[in-house]
Amino acid sequence: MEVSDEGRGIHPEIQSKFASGQSAGVGLRGMQERVKQIGGTLGIHSNGKGASILVTLPLTEEAVAPDESNARSSEDQYGRSQAV
């Protein structure tokens, strides 16, 4: 998944800290930790004319064909069914 914008970009110092594993802010660090937990990668590209964050995740058989027997649902406050 890639998310891009056309803003002012991400400062090179922040990009460098992120690439070296140093703290680069709670948001980016949190995203990277979560992506790593499931075996993926997170990359940042910024050139001063916007930024792109690319997340690559492994594709598992479960992701392609989830086991419906484990699916749970509940109703929201309006009585609509929703997955849990």
C-alpha positions as CSV (number, residue, x, y, z in Angstrom):
1,M,0.0,0.0,0.0
2,E,1.3,3.4,-0.8
3,V,0.1,6.8,0.5
4,S,1.4,9.9,-1.1
5,D,0.8,13.6,-0.9
6,E,2.1,16.8,-2.6
7,G,2.9,18.8,0.5
8,R,6.3,20.1,1.6
9,G,7.7,16.6,2.1
10,I,9.6,15.1,5.1
11,H,12.7,16.8,6.2
12,P,15.9,14.9,5.2
13,E,17.1,14.8,8.8
14,I,13.9,12.9,9.8
15,Q,14.3,10.6,6.8
16,S,17.8,9.8,7.9
17,K,16.9,9.1,11.5
18,F,14.1,6.8,10.3
19,A,16.4,4.9,8.0
20,S,19.0,4.4,10.7
21,G,16.4,3.2,13.2
22,Q,16.7,6.2,15.4
23,S,13.5,7.9,16.8
24,A,11.7,9.7,14.0
25,G,8.6,10.6,15.8
26,V,5.9,8.5,17.4
27,G,3.7,8.1,14.3
28,L,6.3,6.9,11.9
29,R,8.0,4.7,14.6
30,G,4.7,3.2,15.6
31,M,3.8,2.4,12.0
32,Q,7.2,0.8,11.4
33,E,6.9,-1.4,14.5
34,R,3.5,-2.6,13.5
35,V,4.5,-3.4,10.0
36,K,7.6,-5.3,11.2
37,Q,5.5,-7.3,13.6
38,I,3.7,-8.9,10.7
39,G,6.8,-9.3,8.5
40,G,6.4,-6.3,6.3
41,T,8.5,-3.3,5.4
42,L,7.9,0.4,5.5
43,G,9.7,2.9,3.3
44,I,9.7,6.6,3.0
45,H,10.5,8.7,0.0
46,S,10.4,12.5,0.0
47,N,12.0,15.0,-2.3
48,G,10.6,18.3,-1.0
49,K,7.7,18.1,-3.4
50,G,5.6,15.7,-1.3
51,A,6.1,12.4,0.4
52,S,5.3,8.7,-0.2
53,I,5.1,6.0,2.4
54,L,5.1,2.5,1.0
55,V,4.1,-0.5,3.1
56,T,4.8,-3.9,1.8
57,L,3.2,-6.9,3.6
58,P,3.6,-10.6,3.1
59,L,0.6,-12.3,1.5
60,T,-0.5,-15.4,3.4
61,E,-2.9,-18.1,2.5
62,E,-5.1,-17.0,5.4
63,A,-5.3,-13.4,4.0
64,V,-6.4,-14.8,0.6
65,A,-9.0,-17.3,1.9
66,P,-9.9,-16.5,5.6
67,D,-11.4,-19.3,7.7
68,E,-15.0,-18.3,7.9
69,S,-15.6,-20.7,10.9
70,N,-13.5,-18.3,13.1
71,A,-15.4,-15.2,12.0
72,R,-17.3,-13.5,14.7
73,S,-19.8,-10.7,14.5
74,S,-21.8,-8.5,16.8
75,E,-24.4,-5.9,16.5
76,D,-23.7,-2.2,16.8
77,Q,-26.0,0.2,18.7
78,Y,-28.3,0.3,15.7
79,G,-28.7,-3.5,15.4
80,R,-26.4,-3.7,12.3
81,S,-24.2,-6.8,12.1
82,Q,-20.4,-6.0,12.1
83,A,-17.3,-8.2,12.1
84,V,-15.3,-8.4,15.4
